[in-house]
Amino acid sequence: MYREDYIMRLIERFGQVILYLTGLQRAGQYHLALAATDEALRNALGIGSNNLASRSEREILALIRFADRDNAWRELASYVAAILHAEAAIYAAREQPDLAIPRALLALQLLSEAALAGDALPDYAPPRAHLLELLAGYRLPPRTGIALFSLYEREGAYSQAEDALFDLLAEDPTSPDLIAAGIAFYERLLEQDAVTLAAGGLPHSEVLSGLAELRARARS
């Protein structure tokens, strides 16, 4: 009971901070919003925005797990991702992609890790779709692409999962691991009924076509 109460209080507090930051952002008060995001990150992890943005997602996750209480790391990761998303949106609006892209990427990576580790994320978690919009034209690291591939399949977004898979294969077309993962993906889809596949945007005929292509790559 204590853990559940603690996490609910944590979610409420984080949600209030994100609402405040979002309000400043929407009002165009970018200077105040960035000062607030920096303070929020210092309070959460002990380091400011510029320091955080220069680190890898592995380092940030280590900081989050170090600061974790009562196994609430997913809530904290979602919170940090939401702060980074707010900053990325501000820097994008100010046409500063060199500052926007690293923050959007880190937010996406943290969000993906938290999503893969459990079920629903808190309401204050940033929208993945907008993070991907902020990263349009940017080549995602393979680790991030693999996480997206897994998430899309789990969510039943099979067409998006296939797109993520072939984005990865475009960078490494002969990778045995990627080809094997793709074959396993299509074989799992063959166990789904036609209605489920259609809802996921990938009809049975396209599943067979994709499977045949990857099996051919595996033989070559």
Stockholm file with secondary structure:
# STOCKHOLM 1.0

chainA/1-220         MYREDYIMRLIERFGQVILYLTGLQRAGQYHLALAATDEALRNALGIGSNNLASRSEREILALIRFADRDNAWRELASYVAAILHAEAAIYAAREQPDLAIPRALLALQLLSEAALAGDALPDYAPPRAHLLELLAGYRLPPRTGIALFSLYEREGAYSQAEDALFDLLAEDPTSPDLIAAGIAFYERLLEQDAVTLAAGGLPHSEVLSGLAELRARARS
#=GR chainA/1-220 SS CHHHHHHHHHHHHHHHHHHHHHHHHHTTCHHHHHHHHHHHHHHHHSSCHHHHHTSCHHHHHHHHHHHCCTTCHHHHHHHHHHHHHHHHHHHHHTTCHHHHHHHHHHHHHHHHHHHHTSSCCCTTSCCHHHHHHHTTTCCCCHHHHHHHHHHHHHTTCHHHHHHHHHHHHHHSTTCHHHHHHHHHHHHHHTTSCHHHHHHTTCCHHHHHHHHHHHHHHHHC
#=GC SS_cons         CHHHHHHHHHHHHHHHHHHHHHHHHHTTCHHHHHHHHHHHHHHHHSSCHHHHHTSCHHHHHHHHHHHCCTTCHHHHHHHHHHHHHHHHHHHHHTTCHHHHHHHHHHHHHHHHHHHHTSSCCCTTSCCHHHHHHHTTTCCCCHHHHHHHHHHHHHTTCHHHHHHHHHHHHHHSTTCHHHHHHHHHHHHHHTTSCHHHHHHTTCCHHHHHHHHHHHHHHHHC
//
